[in-house]
Each structure stands twice: as C-alpha cells, then as structure tokens.
Amino acid sequence: MFLKCKMKFKEFKRIAQGKKLERTKRKKAWWHSPAHFISPFITWILVKTPITANFVTVFGIVIGLIGLLLIGLGSNFFIILGFILLYLYYLSDEVDGEIARYKKQISLRGIYYDEIGHLIFLGWFFFAIGYSIYNINTEFLYIILGAVASYLLLGVRVIRKIAIIASTKSEIRNIINQKVESNELQSSKKGFIKSIKGLIINLVNAFSHPYIIITVFFIGFILYMNFGYLQILELIMIVYTIFMFIVFTSFIIIKFKTFEKDIIKIFQSANIYD
C-alpha cells in the first residue's frame, strides 16, 4: 500500500512540476530546491479540493502583501510573522503552477495574476525592509535605500524579460531572419572563461532571487532580535542596495550584447522557424 501510494505521488509530482524541475536542474538554480521539495506535498492536498490555481495565486499575493506590511510595522513578533508569510507567498508561487499543470487550468488570466503578483511583491519588498530598519534606528536613509533597491529589483526583472517583450513586435521577425541568415551572432568562447562566467551568473541569479533575499534579511533580523546586531542588519541593507545597483547596471550591459541571441532563442523555441 505504501509503495503504491509512493508511486502515485511520484507520478503526480512528475505531472505537477512538469518540465520546470528539469529546467531548474539544467540551470543549476539550487535556490529553488527547498520550495520544489515542499510544494508538491501542499499541492497534493489542494488538488483534491475545489481550490483553483488562480485562487492560490491571488491568495499568495494577499499574504505576501500582509507579510510586507507586518515587517514594516517593526515589532519583533510582527517581523517574524511577516517573514513566515513571505515564505508562504513564495511557496504559493510554486503551488499555483503545479495545480494549474495537474488540473490543466493554465490560462492567460492566471499568467496575468502571477506577473502582477511578482511586480507588486518586488516593488514593495526592499521598501518594507528599509522602513522596518527606519523604525528601529530612525535613520531616514534606510527608507531611501529601500525605495532605490525596490526600483532596481523591479528593473532587473524587466531587463530579464525585455527580449520577450521585444519579440512580440511584428517587425522583429524580419530583423531576426536577416541576423540568422548572415550568421552574425555566431561566437566561440574558451571553456574556462565560460565556466567562470556561468558561476558568476549563477551566484548573481541566486542572490537577486526573492527566496534568497528573504532568507538573508530574515537572518539579519534574527541576529538583531537575539544579539542586538543592528549594524549587521544595516550593513545587509546597504550591501544589497549596492549589489542591486551593480546587477541592474550589469544586466543592461549584458543584455545589450546578448539581446539578439535571446530573441532568436525565443523564436526558435516557439517553432517559428520551420
């Protein structure tokens, strides 16, 4: 009976997580592993109820915003509760997709809700953290840092998706066809340099991902609450603002060089080329 149940769950997990898990492994996105391990167990329960993927998405947005609000209030209890809600928000972002895949509820409206949720969350995350630190040390600088870091975090997401946005323009296909035919985008790189670049990109992607950012600041707040290390929390905020500025600027430069290649990949994956 146990083995039969285990096999059923394994098959359910394969359907629910689909190719997303394969893409995560291929990209070595190790920071997704905790959520990918936990989310199927939640999804396994929810798919047996009338709860839809869109409901989970909207519910996740709500608890994410409540979590940010609680962190901004500055009370130790509220801050811890707020971070717990942020982790639940992050889990909901995995669960909604798994429900959609398993129940075949994937829809344009669901994608819309999901993207809006990301924009709202990313737009307010650092600001809430900065405001919370301001409540502790009364230095307005951290509200400014929070606002700047939030803008940069949103900017990085937009830059990452800029090729997708551009690929929808009707004139792009002719331009890309010309690029492919002229073979202008072919290049070769040394294996060692490519490996180093891949490692750097992997670390940048990791530490600019909401799950890792949440964890880093949660650790910072725990150190402050238990040991009074306010300087560490302040330092994390300053370092992350500088880090996001470097990432934002670097992405602008990198995308300038790889923009055309990214669009070609999008066209090819959409089977536009016969």
C-alpha positions in Angstrom: 0.0 0.0 0.0 2.8 2.4 0.9 4.7 1.6 -2.3 1.6 2.1 -4.3 0.9 5.5 -2.7 4.6 6.4 -3.2 4.4 5.6 -6.9 1.2 7.6 -7.2 2.8 10.6 -5.6 5.9 10.3 -7.8 3.7 10.3 -10.9 1.7 13.2 -9.5 4.9 15.2 -8.9 6.1 14.5 -12.4 2.8 15.9 -13.9 2.5 18.8 -11.5 6.1 20.1 -11.7 6.4 19.2 -15.4 9.5 20.4 -17.2 10.0 23.2 -14.7 12.0 21.0 -12.5 14.2 19.9 -15.4 14.8 23.5 -16.4 15.8 24.3 -12.8 18.3 21.4 -12.7 19.7 22.4 -16.1 20.2 26.0 -15.0 21.6 24.8 -11.6 19.1 27.0 -9.8 19.8 25.4 -6.4 18.0 28.1 -4.5 14.6 26.7 -5.8 15.3 23.3 -4.2 13.6 23.9 -0.8 10.4 25.2 -2.4 10.4 22.4 -5.1 10.7 19.8 -2.3 7.9 21.2 -0.1 5.4 22.5 -2.7 4.3 19.1 -4.1 3.1 18.0 -0.7 0.9 21.1 -0.4 -0.3 20.7 -4.0 -1.1 17.0 -3.4 -3.6 18.1 -0.8 -5.1 21.1 -2.6 -5.7 19.3 -5.9 -8.2 17.1 -4.0 -10.3 20.2 -3.2 -12.2 22.7 -5.4 -9.4 25.3 -4.9 -8.1 26.6 -8.2 -4.7 27.7 -9.3 -5.9 31.3 -9.7 -7.2 31.3 -6.2 -3.8 30.2 -4.8 -2.1 33.0 -6.9 -4.4 35.7 -5.6 -4.2 34.3 -2.0 -0.4 34.3 -2.3 -0.4 37.9 -3.4 -2.5 38.9 -0.4 -0.5 37.1 2.2 2.7 38.4 0.6 1.5 42.0 1.0 0.3 41.3 4.5 3.8 39.9 5.3 5.5 43.0 3.9 3.1 45.2 6.0 3.9 43.3 9.2 7.6 43.6 8.6 7.2 47.3 8.0 5.5 47.7 11.4 8.8 47.0 13.2 7.5 44.8 16.1 9.7 41.7 16.6 6.7 39.4 16.6 5.2 41.0 13.5 8.5 40.9 11.7 8.9 37.1 12.3 5.2 36.5 11.3 5.8 38.7 8.3 8.8 36.6 7.1 6.8 33.4 7.6 4.1 34.9 5.3 6.7 35.8 2.8 7.9 32.2 2.7 4.3 31.1 2.3 3.9 33.6 -0.6 7.0 32.1 -2.3 5.6 28.6 -1.8 2.2 29.7 -3.2 4.1 30.9 -6.3 5.2 27.3 -6.9 1.9 25.6 -5.8 -0.3 27.7 -8.2 1.7 26.5 -11.2 1.6 22.9 -10.0 -2.2 23.0 -9.6 -2.6 24.6 -13.0 -0.5 21.9 -14.7 -2.1 19.0 -12.8 -5.7 20.2 -13.2 -5.0 21.6 -16.7 -6.0 25.1 -15.5 -3.3 27.0 -17.2 -4.8 30.2 -18.6 -3.8 33.7 -19.7 -5.6 35.2 -16.8 -3.6 33.0 -14.4 -0.3 34.2 -16.0 -1.6 37.8 -15.7 -2.3 37.3 -11.9 1.1 35.7 -11.5 3.0 38.5 -13.2 1.1 41.2 -11.3 1.9 39.4 -8.1 5.6 39.5 -8.8 5.5 43.2 -9.7 3.6 44.1 -6.5 5.9 42.0 -4.3 9.2 43.1 -5.8 8.1 46.7 -5.9 7.5 46.8 -2.1 9.9 44.2 -0.6 13.0 46.3 0.0 10.9 49.4 0.9 9.2 47.4 3.7 12.6 46.2 4.9 14.0 49.7 4.8 11.0 51.1 6.6 11.4 48.4 9.3 15.0 49.4 9.9 14.0 53.0 10.0 11.5 52.2 12.8 14.5 50.7 14.7 17.2 53.3 14.2 15.1 56.3 13.0 17.5 57.0 10.1 15.6 58.1 7.0 18.5 56.9 4.9 17.1 53.3 5.0 13.8 54.3 3.6 15.6 55.8 0.7 17.8 52.7 0.3 14.7 50.5 0.4 13.0 52.6 -2.3 16.1 52.6 -4.5 16.7 48.8 -4.0 13.0 48.1 -4.9 13.3 50.1 -8.1 16.4 48.2 -9.0 14.9 44.8 -8.3 12.0 45.6 -10.5 14.3 46.9 -13.1 16.3 43.7 -13.2 13.1 41.7 -13.7 12.1 44.0 -16.6 15.5 43.7 -18.2 15.4 39.9 -17.9 12.1 39.9 -19.8 13.0 42.6 -22.4 13.7 40.1 -25.1 10.2 38.5 -24.6 8.6 42.0 -24.8 10.6 42.8 -27.9 9.8 39.5 -29.7 6.1 40.4 -29.8 6.8 43.4 -32.2 5.8 42.5 -35.7 8.9 44.0 -37.3 11.2 41.7 -35.2 10.8 38.6 -37.4 12.4 40.1 -40.5 15.3 41.5 -38.5 15.9 38.2 -36.8 15.7 36.3 -40.1 18.4 38.6 -41.5 20.6 38.1 -38.5 20.3 34.3 -38.7 21.0 34.2 -42.4 24.0 36.5 -42.2 25.3 34.3 -39.3 26.5 37.5 -37.4 25.7 36.2 -34.0 28.0 33.1 -34.0 30.8 33.3 -31.5 33.1 31.0 -29.6 34.4 31.3 -26.1 37.1 29.5 -24.1 35.7 26.8 -21.8 37.4 28.2 -18.7 36.1 31.8 -19.2 32.7 30.4 -20.0 32.7 28.4 -16.8 33.7 31.4 -14.7 31.0 33.5 -16.3 28.4 30.8 -15.7 29.4 30.6 -12.0 29.1 34.4 -11.6 25.8 34.5 -13.3 24.5 31.6 -11.1 25.5 33.5 -7.9 24.0 36.7 -9.2 20.7 35.0 -10.1 20.7 33.3 -6.7 21.3 36.4 -4.5 18.9 38.5 -6.6 16.1 36.0 -6.2 13.3 36.8 -3.7 13.8 33.5 -1.8 17.4 34.1 -1.1 16.9 37.8 -0.3 14.1 36.9 2.1 16.4 34.4 3.8 19.4 36.8 4.1 17.3 39.6 5.7 15.5 37.1 7.9 18.8 36.0 9.3 19.8 39.7 9.7 16.6 40.4 11.7 17.1 37.3 13.9 20.7 38.4 14.7 19.3 41.8 15.7 16.5 40.5 17.8 18.6 37.9 19.7 22.0 39.6 19.9 21.3 43.3 19.2 23.5 43.3 16.0 21.7 46.2 14.4 24.9 47.1 12.5 24.8 43.7 10.6 21.2 44.4 9.5 22.0 47.9 8.4 25.1 46.6 6.5 23.0 43.9 4.7 20.6 46.7 3.6 23.5 48.9 2.3 25.3 46.0 0.6 22.1 44.7 -1.0 21.3 48.2 -2.4 24.8 48.4 -3.9 24.6 44.8 -5.1 21.2 45.5 -6.9 22.7 48.6 -8.5 25.6 46.6 -9.8 23.3 43.8 -11.0 20.9 46.3 -12.6 23.8 48.1 -14.5 25.5 44.8 -15.4 22.2 43.4 -16.8 21.8 46.5 -19.0 25.3 45.9 -20.4 24.9 42.1 -20.8 21.5 42.3 -22.4 22.9 44.9 -24.9 25.3 42.2 -26.1 23.0 39.1 -25.9 19.7 40.8 -26.7 19.6 39.5 -30.3 20.6 35.9 -29.3 17.9 35.9 -26.6 15.2 36.8 -29.2 16.4 34.2 -31.6 16.1 31.5 -28.9 12.5 32.7 -28.2 11.6 32.5 -31.8 13.2 29.0 -32.2 11.6 27.7 -29.0 8.2 28.9 -30.3 8.9 26.8 -33.5 8.7 30.0 -35.7 11.4 28.6 -37.9 10.2 25.6 -39.9 
